[in-house]
């Protein structure tokens, strides 16, 4: 029985990992449909459209499998191979412990450094647009691959207020951070840079 237990465990582990990865990718793809330059229900139209495309794709796949039942064997085989590969090697899912989580002091340091960087980008203006912040971060190798909507959520998780409409001289009005919403720093250092949270 032990000869069959290990392959079965590998398939089960790989299948679960594959499902988690697929769900995370699809969720991120739907979330990227949100428009950062719009507000209210208009901003979420892209997400709803992508969700509708996913539902339609699943419905279409179901209809194809109903019409050609033999296709289910092929799909099952592809899934089994991918799950087998994903389940290779030792499974390491370390339990969360207090030492692995950022404490209040380190969280405060990260937030302070990010605010310092934001103040530098604001300068003497009313505020700064998120797209400008993100472009500056990308130019310095930070938040790579992140889009404005995801960046906004990242800032809000760190309790950095974001406005849907911020006017910046010479750049128009769009989503950004207004200087009135964040506390000024007494002595900003020139080397301050945003820090990505683990």
ZAKOL-433587 format. One record per residue: residue number from 1; residue in three letters; x, z negated, y of N, C-alpha, C, O in turn. Coordinates in steps of 0.001 Angstrom, whole numbers, padded with zeros to 6 digits. Layout:
N
[NUM,"ALA",[X,Z,Y],[X,Z,Y],[X,Z,Y],[X,Z,Y]];
...
//
This chain:
198
[1,"UNK",[000829,000000,-001209],[000000,000000,000000],[000859,000000,001252],[000478,000582,002268]];
[2,"UNK",[002022,-000653,001187],[002889,-000723,002351],[003432,000647,002722],[003775,000891,003879]];
[3,"UNK",[003514,001566,001718],[004008,002916,001998],[003047,003665,002918],[003461,004524,003697]];
[4,"UNK",[001767,003333,002819],[000776,004008,003645],[000498,003251,004941],[-000008,003825,005905]];
[5,"UNK",[000829,001970,004957],[000513,001158,006125],[001346,001573,007336],[000835,001625,008454]];
[6,"UNK",[002632,001869,007113],[003499,002213,008235],[003097,003520,008908],[002990,003552,010134]];
[7,"UNK",[002862,004629,008139],[002407,005859,008800],[001062,005690,009505],[000839,006244,010582]];
[8,"UNK",[000163,004911,008877],[-001141,004693,009504],[-000986,003930,010813],[-001647,004240,011804]];
[9,"UNK",[-000099,002921,010810],[000139,002159,012029],[000762,003039,013111],[000425,002919,014289]];
[10,"UNK",[001679,003928,012700],[002311,004826,013665],[001285,005775,014275],[001302,006028,015479]];
[11,"UNK",[000389,006299,013433],[-000651,007192,013932],[-001601,006459,014880],[-001988,006990,015922]];
[12,"UNK",[-001971,005226,014503],[-002896,004453,015333],[-002259,004109,016678],[-002891,004226,017728]];
[13,"UNK",[-000989,003681,016623],[-000283,003323,017855],[-000097,004546,018748],[-000329,004487,019956]];
[14,"UNK",[000324,005652,018143],[000527,006883,018906],[-000766,007413,019487],[-000792,007906,020614]];
[15,"UNK",[-001852,007312,018710],[-003145,007791,019195],[-003613,006974,020399],[-004132,007529,021367]];
[16,"UNK",[-003428,005651,020334],[-003813,004789,021456],[-002967,005101,022693],[-003487,005167,023807]];
[17,"UNK",[-001655,005292,022489],[-000770,005610,023613],[-001126,006955,024227],[-001109,007118,025447]];
[18,"UNK",[-001451,007923,023358],[-001831,009248,023827],[-003122,009193,024639],[-003247,009848,025674]];
[19,"UNK",[-004072,008405,024157],[-005351,008269,024867],[-005142,007619,026230],[-005738,008046,027218]];
[20,"UNK",[-004285,006571,026290],[-004005,005911,027568],[-003335,006866,028548],[-003676,006907,029730]];
[21,"UNK",[-002367,007638,028033],[-001648,008579,028891],[-002577,009664,029419],[-002516,010027,030593]];
[22,"UNK",[-003439,010180,028541],[-004374,011223,028944],[-005364,010692,029979],[-005667,011364,030965]];
[23,"UNK",[-005861,009483,029743],[-006805,008884,030684],[-006145,008657,032052],[-006758,008916,033087]];
[24,"UNK",[-004890,008171,032054],[-004183,007928,033319],[-003946,009225,034080],[-004084,009265,035303]];
[25,"UNK",[-003588,010290,033356],[-003327,011567,034020],[-004606,012156,034604],[-004609,012663,035726]];
[26,"UNK",[-005690,012086,033839],[-006954,012624,034329],[-007470,011823,035520],[-007989,012388,036483]];
[27,"UNK",[-007322,010494,035442],[-007750,009650,036558],[-006955,009968,037812],[-007519,010061,038902]];
[28,"UNK",[-005636,010138,037663],[-004789,010467,038818],[-005143,011841,039379],[-005131,012047,040593]];
[29,"UNK",[-005463,012793,038474],[-005817,014135,038925],[-007112,014111,039734],[-007215,014773,040767]];
[30,"UNK",[-008098,013348,039266],[-009360,013223,040001],[-009125,012536,041339],[-009680,012956,042354]];
[31,"UNK",[-008303,011476,041355],[-008045,010722,042594],[-007346,011580,043637],[-007555,011385,044834]];
[32,"UNK",[-006511,012535,043199],[-005801,013398,044149],[-006740,014354,044886],[-006330,015020,045837]];
[33,"UNK",[-007986,014420,044452],[-008951,015272,045127],[-009469,014680,046418],[-010132,015375,047187]];
[34,"UNK",[-009186,013411,046678],[-009671,012765,047903],[-008925,013292,049117],[-007696,013370,049117]];
[35,"UNK",[-009673,013650,050146],[-009092,014180,051378],[-008758,013034,052315],[-009631,012244,052677]];
[36,"UNK",[-007498,012942,052706],[-007069,011865,053610],[-007419,012166,055062],[-007449,011260,055894]];
[37,"UNK",[-007685,013443,055372],[-007989,013802,056752],[-009483,013720,057069],[-009898,014009,058190]];
[38,"UNK",[-010293,013323,056073],[-011722,013165,056278],[-012132,011726,056010],[-011352,010941,055470]];
[39,"UNK",[-013347,011385,056384],[-013841,010031,056152],[-015199,010089,055471],[-015849,011134,055430]];
[40,"UNK",[-015620,008929,054931],[-016942,008821,054324],[-017084,009653,053066],[-016124,009852,052320]];
[41,"UNK",[-018308,010139,052840],[-018588,010882,051607],[-017876,012233,051567],[-017626,012767,050486]];
[42,"UNK",[-017548,012792,052739],[-016852,014084,052752],[-015453,013969,052153],[-014960,014899,051514]];
[43,"UNK",[-014825,012823,052365],[-013469,012635,051841],[-013457,012609,050322],[-012462,012980,049700]];
[44,"UNK",[-014572,012168,049715],[-014629,012031,048254],[-015182,013268,047554],[-015275,013281,046326]];
[45,"UNK",[-015549,014304,048301],[-016129,015495,047683],[-015181,016137,046665],[-015607,016601,045607]];
[46,"UNK",[-013899,016152,047003],[-012922,016734,046083],[-012869,015989,044757],[-012745,016604,043697]];
[47,"UNK",[-012966,014651,044818],[-012969,013848,043589],[-014183,014180,042734],[-014066,014350,041521]];
[48,"UNK",[-015355,014272,043371],[-016580,014586,042621],[-016507,015985,042016],[-016979,016207,040900]];
[49,"UNK",[-015920,016924,042747],[-015781,018279,042228],[-014879,018299,040997],[-015191,018956,040004]];
[50,"UNK",[-013766,017581,041064],[-012853,017535,039917],[-013496,016836,038723],[-013298,017237,037576]];
[51,"UNK",[-014268,015785,039006],[-014974,015093,037929],[-015993,016009,037273],[-016142,016012,036051]];
[52,"UNK",[-016694,016788,038092],[-017671,017741,037555],[-016982,018800,036690],[-017514,019205,035656]];
[53,"UNK",[-015800,019244,037116],[-015040,020208,036320],[-014642,019627,034971],[-014691,020317,033953]];
[54,"UNK",[-014243,018346,034966],[-013895,017689,033705],[-015096,017611,032773],[-014987,017920,031586]];
[55,"UNK",[-016240,017197,033310],[-017454,017089,032501],[-017850,018449,031958],[-018228,018572,030793]];
[56,"UNK",[-017766,019478,032805],[-018105,020828,032354],[-017133,021298,031273],[-017542,021935,030302]];
[57,"UNK",[-015845,020983,031443],[-014860,021360,030428],[-015132,020698,029088],[-015017,021338,028043]];
[58,"UNK",[-015495,019407,029110],[-015829,018708,027860],[-017080,019292,027216],[-017152,019443,025997]];
[59,"UNK",[-018071,019620,028056],[-019297,020231,027533],[-018998,021579,026904],[-019519,021898,025835]];
[60,"UNK",[-018152,022379,027567],[-017778,023693,027040],[-017034,023555,025714],[-017282,024316,024778]];
[61,"UNK",[-016125,022587,025632],[-015393,022347,024391],[-016340,021946,023270],[-016197,022402,022136]];
[62,"UNK",[-017309,021089,023591],[-018287,020668,022589],[-019095,021856,022080],[-019354,021959,020881]];
[63,"UNK",[-019498,022764,022989],[-020257,023938,022583],[-019423,024861,021699],[-019929,025432,020733]];
[64,"UNK",[-018144,025000,022037],[-017269,025868,021232],[-017094,025295,019841],[-017136,026029,018854]];
[65,"UNK",[-016896,023967,019754],[-016724,023328,018439],[-018015,023422,017629],[-017976,023601,016412]];
[66,"UNK",[-019153,023302,018304],[-020429,023455,017597],[-020596,024862,017038],[-021144,025051,015952]];
[67,"UNK",[-020110,025860,017804],[-020226,027252,017358],[-019212,027586,016275],[-019495,028370,015370]];
[68,"UNK",[-018023,026983,016373],[-016955,027230,015390],[-016465,025884,014865],[-015466,025365,015363]];
[69,"UNK",[-017148,025301,013863],[-016781,023956,013373],[-015362,023865,012837],[-014747,022799,012880]];
[70,"UNK",[-014834,024987,012328],[-013472,024964,011783],[-012441,024629,012859],[-011334,024189,012551]];
[71,"UNK",[-012813,024841,014126],[-011897,024541,015220],[-011580,023046,015303],[-010523,022653,015795]];
[72,"UNK",[-012516,022215,014811],[-012290,020767,014832],[-011071,020385,014003],[-010348,019453,014355]];
[73,"UNK",[-010837,021105,012897],[-009651,020825,012065],[-008372,021106,012844],[-007399,020357,012769]];
[74,"UNK",[-008401,022217,013601],[-007218,022563,014392],[-006974,021513,015478],[-005843,021064,015669]];
[75,"UNK",[-008033,021126,016185],[-007894,020127,017237],[-007440,018785,016674],[-006612,018100,017274]];
[76,"UNK",[-007984,018414,015525],[-007583,017154,014886],[-006117,017188,014486],[-005397,016200,014631]];
[77,"UNK",[-005680,018350,013975],[-004273,018488,013579],[-003341,018387,014777],[-002300,017734,014704]];
[78,"UNK",[-003713,019034,015885],[-002892,018968,017104],[-002815,017534,017605],[-001747,017053,017982]];
[79,"UNK",[-003973,016848,017605],[-003986,015450,018062],[-003126,014568,017158],[-002384,013713,017640]];
[80,"UNK",[-003230,014783,015826],[-002474,013965,014873],[-000967,014155,015064],[-000207,013188,015012]];
[81,"UNK",[-000540,015396,015282],[000893,015658,015496],[001371,014983,016779],[002426,014350,016803]];
[82,"UNK",[000576,015128,017851],[000961,014500,019124],[000972,012979,019010],[001845,012318,019573]];
[83,"UNK",[-000006,012419,018275],[-000065,010964,018082],[001105,010481,017241],[001656,009412,017506]];
[84,"UNK",[001493,011254,016229],[002627,010883,015383],[003908,010817,016206],[004707,009893,016058]];
[85,"UNK",[004093,011809,017074],[005293,011829,017927],[005269,010678,018927],[006293,010046,019187]];
[86,"UNK",[004082,010414,019487],[003976,009330,020470],[004173,007963,019834],[004586,007017,020504]];
[87,"UNK",[003877,007854,018531],[003991,006567,017853],[005345,006301,017230],[005529,005273,016578]];
[88,"UNK",[006300,007205,017415],[007642,007012,016857],[008354,005855,017524],[008092,005525,018681]];
[89,"UNK",[009252,005248,016782],[010077,004169,017328],[009342,002858,017363],[008137,002807,017115]];
[90,"UNK",[010055,001796,017668],[009429,000478,017715],[008459,000370,018868],[008721,000868,019962]];
[91,"UNK",[007365,-000267,018626],[006372,-000478,019659],[006752,-001712,020450],[006819,-002813,019903]];
[92,"UNK",[006996,-001534,021709],[007376,-002675,022547],[006382,-002785,023684],[006417,-002011,024640]];
[93,"UNK",[005511,-003742,023565],[004566,-004036,024625],[004789,-005474,025059],[004077,-006373,024610]];
[94,"UNK",[005763,-005704,025921],[006077,-007070,026306],[004897,-007727,026994],[004212,-007122,027819]];
[95,"UNK",[004681,-008964,026638],[003607,-009721,027277],[003998,-010055,028696],[005160,-010330,028996]];
[96,"UNK",[003003,-010026,029563],[003277,-010345,030948],[003599,-011822,031099],[002919,-012681,030537]];
[97,"UNK",[004613,-012096,031841],[004988,-013477,032066],[005202,-013686,033557],[005451,-012722,034281]];
[98,"UNK",[005113,-014907,034025],[005281,-015151,035459],[006610,-014674,036007],[006711,-014309,037179]];
[99,"UNK",[007656,-014676,035140],[008964,-014278,035644],[009029,-012785,035898],[009867,-012328,036676]];
[100,"UNK",[008129,-011990,035234],[008160,-010553,035401],[007322,-010097,036585],[007427,-008945,037007]];
[101,"UNK",[006504,-010968,037119],[005644,-010614,038230],[006308,-011019,039549],[007001,-012035,039609]];
[102,"UNK",[006097,-010225,040603],[006696,-010591,041889],[006087,-011877,042421],[004866,-012025,042465]];
[103,"UNK",[006943,-012806,042825],[006413,-014042,043381],[006046,-013836,044844],[006269,-012766,045410]];
[104,"UNK",[005479,-014883,045448],[005004,-014763,046820],[006145,-014438,047786],[005963,-013692,048748]];
[105,"UNK",[007339,-015017,047514],[008474,-014787,048413],[008920,-013331,048367],[009122,-012714,049413]];
[106,"UNK",[009076,-012769,047156],[009525,-011381,047043],[008460,-010431,047573],[008792,-009410,048175]];
[107,"UNK",[007180,-010748,047360],[006110,-009924,047898],[006151,-009920,049430],[005949,-008888,050070]];
[108,"UNK",[006415,-011095,049998],[006518,-011180,051452],[007685,-010371,051977],[007578,-009742,053029]];
[109,"UNK",[008817,-010377,051248],[009984,-009605,051669],[009684,-008105,051653],[010046,-007380,052579]];
[110,"UNK",[009015,-007651,050584],[008678,-006233,050467],[007746,-005820,051598],[007943,-004776,052220]];
[111,"UNK",[006732,-006637,051862],[005768,-006319,052913],[006441,-006322,054290],[006167,-005461,055126]];
[112,"UNK",[007330,-007305,054516],[008023,-007387,055806],[008914,-006169,056029],[008952,-005624,057132]];
[113,"UNK",[009630,-005738,054991],[010505,-004576,055116],[009686,-003307,055371],[010090,-002446,056152]];
[114,"UNK",[008536,-003202,054706],[007684,-002030,054907],[007111,-002017,056319],[007060,-000964,056955]];
[115,"UNK",[006677,-003179,056818],[006152,-003263,058182],[007239,-002935,059206],[006974,-002287,060219]];
[116,"UNK",[008452,-003384,058935],[009566,-003104,059841],[009815,-001602,059929],[010050,-001054,061005]];
[117,"UNK",[009756,-000957,058772],[009922,000505,058722],[008796,001201,059478],[009044,002160,060208]];
[118,"UNK",[007556,000727,059310],[006413,001320,060001],[006563,001182,061512],[006273,002123,062250]];
[119,"UNK",[007023,-000007,061988],[007219,-000220,063415],[008262,000733,063976],[008119,001221,065097]];
[120,"UNK",[009302,000999,063211],[010328,001934,063658],[009759,003338,063821],[010125,004070,064740]];
[121,"UNK",[008838,003707,062891],[008242,005036,062976],[007215,005131,064106],[007000,006208,064662]];
[122,"UNK",[006583,004006,064444],[005626,003995,065552],[006351,004146,066891],[005924,004912,067755]];
[123,"UNK",[007441,003413,067051],[008182,003480,068306],[007332,003014,069479],[006772,001919,069439]];
[124,"UNK",[007227,003831,070522],[006450,003462,071705],[005075,004125,071717],[004416,004160,072756]];
[125,"UNK",[004637,004652,070573],[003342,005329,070514],[002246,004361,070083],[002514,003195,069795]];
[126,"UNK",[001018,004851,070041],[-000129,004033,069658],[-000147,003723,068166],[-000698,002711,067735]];
[127,"UNK",[000450,004591,067405],[000441,004394,065960],[001224,005498,065277],[001994,006217,065914]];
[128,"UNK",[001018,005626,063965],[001707,006654,063195],[000756,007153,062110],[000015,006371,061515]];
[129,"UNK",[000784,008448,061862],[-000048,009028,060821],[000591,008815,059449],[001815,008792,059315]];
[130,"UNK",[-000256,008663,058439],[000274,008442,057083],[001080,009642,056603],[002072,009478,055893]];
[131,"UNK",[000660,010848,056983],[001403,012026,056534],[002824,012027,057105],[003765,012474,056449]];
[132,"UNK",[002971,011516,058350],[004305,011430,058951],[005150,010373,058253],[006331,010590,057983]];
[133,"UNK",[004536,009223,057962],[005242,008173,057227],[005705,008672,055872],[006844,008448,055463]];
[134,"UNK",[004788,009362,055177],[005111,009830,053835],[006195,010897,053861],[007065,010923,052991]];
[135,"UNK",[006146,011778,054858],[007189,012799,054986],[008550,012153,055232],[009557,012586,054671]];
[136,"UNK",[008580,011118,056069],[009838,010404,056324],[010330,009716,055049],[011524,009728,054750]];
[137,"UNK",[009395,009115,054298],[009773,008448,053048],[010312,009457,052040],[011317,009195,051379]];
[138,"UNK",[009647,010616,051915],[010116,011647,050986],[011512,012129,051353],[012344,012376,050479]];
[139,"UNK",[011761,012260,052651],[013071,012728,053107],[014183,011753,052739],[015351,012135,052663]];
[140,"UNK",[013813,010480,052509],[014804,009465,052140],[014670,009029,050686],[015167,007970,050303]];
[141,"UNK",[013992,009854,049872],[013905,009596,048434],[012950,008490,048033],[013054,007954,046930]];
[142,"UNK",[012009,008134,048921],[011050,007080,048616],[009669,007686,048371],[009325,008720,048942]];
[143,"UNK",[008882,007031,047515],[007513,007443,047203],[007440,008905,046794],[006481,009597,047136]];
[144,"UNK",[008441,009381,046066],[008475,010789,045682],[007300,011103,044758],[006951,010310,043883]];
[145,"UNK",[006709,012252,044965],[005576,012673,044159],[004255,012053,044574],[003223,012350,043972]];
[146,"UNK",[004260,011200,045585],[003040,010523,046031],[002385,011332,047140],[003064,011849,048026]];
[147,"UNK",[001057,011438,047085],[000312,012133,048119],[-000313,011112,049065],[-000266,009906,048820]];
[148,"UNK",[-000906,011622,050163],[-001378,010741,051226],[-002433,009756,050727],[-002381,008573,051063]];
[149,"UNK",[-003393,010233,049926],[-004467,009347,049452],[-003907,008209,048597],[-004326,007058,048727]];
[150,"UNK",[-002956,008545,047723],[-002332,007523,046881],[-001486,006571,047728],[-001465,005364,047484]];
[151,"UNK",[-000792,007120,048719],[000027,006315,049623],[-000841,005334,050410],[-000454,004186,050627]];
[152,"UNK",[-002010,005796,050832],[-002938,004921,051555],[-003351,003741,050682],[-003353,002597,051136]];
[153,"UNK",[-003703,004024,049428],[-004068,002936,048519],[-002919,001968,048301],[-003125,000760,048193]];
[154,"UNK",[-001703,002506,048236],[-000509,001680,048053],[-000337,000721,049227],[-000049,-000459,049029]];
[155,"UNK",[-000511,001223,050443],[-000379,000375,051634],[-001476,-000679,051685],[-001216,-001837,052013]];
[156,"UNK",[-002698,-000277,051362],[-003812,-001221,051426],[-003681,-002319,050381],[-004122,-003446,050607]];
[157,"UNK",[-003076,-001997,049233],[-002839,-003039,048219],[-001846,-004081,048723],[-001851,-005225,048267]];
[158,"UNK",[-000992,-003678,049669],[-000025,-004606,050248],[-000543,-005187,051559],[000227,-005691,052376]];
[159,"UNK",[-001865,-005109,051747],[-002525,-005703,052918],[-002010,-005131,054231],[-001887,-005851,055222]];
[160,"UNK",[-001712,-003845,054237],[-001322,-003155,055463],[-002513,-002304,055883],[-002837,-001323,055214]];
[161,"UNK",[-003179,-002675,057002],[-004426,-001997,057383],[-004216,-000538,057774],[-003270,-000198,058484]];
[162,"UNK",[-005117,000312,057294],[-005078,001741,057576],[-006401,002135,058233],[-007474,001758,057763]];
[163,"UNK",[-006314,002891,059314],[-007514,003392,059989],[-007768,004845,059591],[-006836,005610,059342]];
[164,"UNK",[-009037,005201,059538],[-009390,006582,059200],[-009036,007542,060331],[-008768,008718,060087]];
[165,"UNK",[-009034,007042,061568],[-008741,007900,062722],[-007758,007187,063653],[-008084,006167,064259]];
[166,"UNK",[-006579,007733,063751],[-005565,007212,064670],[-005039,008387,065492],[-004604,009399,064943]];
[167,"UNK",[-005086,008236,066813],[-004573,009287,067705],[-003099,009031,068010],[-002721,007959,068483]];
[168,"UNK",[-002286,010032,067729],[-000854,009949,068020],[-000517,011060,069005],[-000878,012219,068798]];
[169,"UNK",[000164,010703,070059],[000497,011656,071116],[001235,012869,070561],[002290,012752,069937]];
[170,"UNK",[000642,014044,070810],[001257,015285,070366],[000987,015650,068918],[001436,016698,068454]];
[171,"UNK",[000248,014788,068180],[000008,015065,066758],[-001474,015046,066385],[-001821,015272,065226]];
[172,"UNK",[-002343,014780,067350],[-003767,014797,067060],[-004275,013497,066458],[-003672,012437,066623]];
[173,"UNK",[-005405,013606,065752],[-006073,012439,065180],[-006254,012629,063687],[-006782,013650,063246]];
[174,"UNK",[-005822,011661,062916],[-006052,011656,061464],[-005794,010244,060951],[-005573,009324,061738]];
[175,"UNK",[-005822,010075,059641],[-005659,008745,059051],[-004249,008220,059323],[-003257,008939,059193]];
[176,"UNK",[-004195,006938,059706],[-002887,006370,060041],[-002952,004870,060261],[-003938,004216,059923]];
[177,"UNK",[-001884,004340,060834],[-001766,002909,061118],[-001653,002732,062624],[-000781,003320,063264]];
[178,"UNK",[-002541,001917,063185],[-002535,001658,064628],[-001689,000422,064917],[-001710,-000541,064150]];
[179,"UNK",[-000953,000446,066010],[-000048,-000666,066340],[-000801,-001970,066558],[-000237,-003045,066355]];
[180,"UNK",[-002070,-001897,066970],[-002834,-003127,067208],[-003192,-003855,065912],[-003547,-005034,065937]];
[181,"UNK",[-003099,-003154,064785],[-003520,-003750,063510],[-002401,-004459,062758],[-002651,-005155,061774]];
[182,"UNK",[-001172,-004283,063222],[-000054,-004916,062515],[000724,-005785,063487],[000827,-005489,064678]];
[183,"UNK",[001256,-006843,062957],[001977,-007811,063790],[003352,-007282,064158],[004082,-006825,063279]];
[184,"UNK",[003729,-007330,065435],[005054,-006838,065822],[006160,-007747,065300],[005974,-008952,065128]];
[185,"UNK",[007307,-007141,065055],[008472,-007898,064585],[009382,-008189,065768],[009509,-007373,066680]];
[186,"UNK",[010007,-009343,065746],[010832,-009750,066883],[012166,-009027,066916],[012649,-008671,067991]];
[187,"UNK",[012772,-008802,065749],[014093,-008176,065746],[014195,-007172,064612],[014755,-007495,063564]];
[188,"UNK",[013672,-005962,064787],[013773,-004963,063725],[015207,-004516,063509],[015975,-004361,064459]];
[189,"UNK",[015557,-004311,062245],[016911,-003868,061932],[016892,-002373,061687],[015923,-001870,061118]];
[190,"UNK",[017920,-001641,062091],[017905,-000183,061980],[017919,000304,060544],[017559,001455,060293]];
[191,"UNK",[018318,-000522,059594],[018420,-000042,058225],[017155,-000297,057417],[017150,-000068,056207]];
[192,"UNK",[016099,-000758,058042],[014872,-001072,057312],[014313,000199,056692],[014344,001263,057311]];
[193,"UNK",[013803,000090,055470],[013219,001221,054750],[012101,000722,053893],[012107,-000445,053502]];
[194,"UNK",[011119,001574,053576],[010016,001127,052727],[010504,000838,051319],[011410,001506,050819]];
[195,"UNK",[009908,-000151,050684],[010286,-000496,049325],[009124,-000217,048411],[008001,-000638,048685]];
[196,"UNK",[009379,000498,047314],[008312,000770,046354],[008091,-000454,045498],[009043,-001080,045031]];
[197,"UNK",[006824,-000795,045294],[006489,-001945,044442],[006670,-001565,042998],[006436,-000420,042611]];
[198,"UNK",[007093,-002535,042193],[007262,-002270,040769],[005915,-002084,040127],[005833,-001849,038921]];
//
